[in-house]
Amino acid sequence: MQKKGIALLITLLFVMLITLGVGTALKQIKDTSNDVQKQNFLFQTTMILKDVESMLKDNKDLNYIVKEKSISALNLFLTTASFIPFESGGMKVIIEIESARSKFDPNVLKDKNETKQQIKVEALQHFLEEKNINNEYVTLLLDNMSKIRTDGAYRSDIFNQRPLLFRDYIASFEHLEQINNFYNRTYHEDINKKVDFKKLFYLKAMPYSLDLNYITSDVWQIILGCDKQKGDFLEQNSGDYKKIEDLSLTDDEIYNLSFFPHSFFEPILYVKLSVIKDDIEAKIEFEYNLKTKKGTNFIYEI
């Protein structure tokens, strides 16, 4: 109980510090900048991003989470700091923080061991079958991880129609959209109406290990081969899992889980930063590794 109290205090202090720190930076920028509106906005957004990164890097409380490898403290932090809105200097800022290891990376399907690959492929196919999606969709995904083959022995026709399509791995949601569009035309259906891929997939990190304390019900269903009821139960009771025994899995589910990289503590954050001023909005997303204190996989949208 004492450790949880300390962790909660840590989280609250962090939220207060990041709000105060970014707010102060905004005021300083507003007072000193004389650029035109858009240039000024871009400059302000860049400074806010740097300030958020600095807060994450220098905060002793977040270092505590890594040093103690505290599953409960990380959970309390993510619960409390998941949504931080504030306004300063005429700008609205929203900071959202979540686990960066809660979704399924389809790139883990590719495996040098054919038996392991087939088990993982069948796991995703089984989940998608429940959504009335043809098994050939997973074949398309695999083709887009197969690199350039001199023999042209792909299992689908996608590269005949899109010869310049990247095929080392699924690189982004723009890449996935092209795959989905090909599937839709081939099978005369809209796959995006059946699955929200942005909630299911994560495409920004390699290698990738799931944090079992944050994965969604859908991901549980994929990696365990369980039904929705079991997946919902595991998601709802997550946050303090420390060992396999805490999950109450069957022998078959434990076997299925063994094929997907996972752990109970992955201190990697996914940070979403939204900055709004008048009719201009900037969105920045990135990963932040609490161990290495580095941000990666930045996405900017203005």
Buried (B, 14 or more C-beta within 10 A) or exposed (E): EEEBEBBBEBBBEBBEBBBEBBBEBBBEBBEEBEEEEEEBBBEBBBBBBEBBBBBBBEBEBBBBBBEBEBBBBBBBBBEBBEEBEBEBBEBEBBBBBBBBBBBBBBBBBBBEEEEEBEBBBBBBBEBBEEEEBBEBBBBBBBBBBBEEEEEEEBEBEBBEEBEEBBBEBBBEBEBBEBBBBBBBEBEEBEBBEEBEBEEBBBBBBEEBBBBBBBBBBBBBBBBBBBEEEBBBBBBEEBBEBEEBEBBEBEEEBEEBBEBBBBEBBBBBBBBBBBBBBEEBBBBBBBBBBBEEBEBEEEEBEE
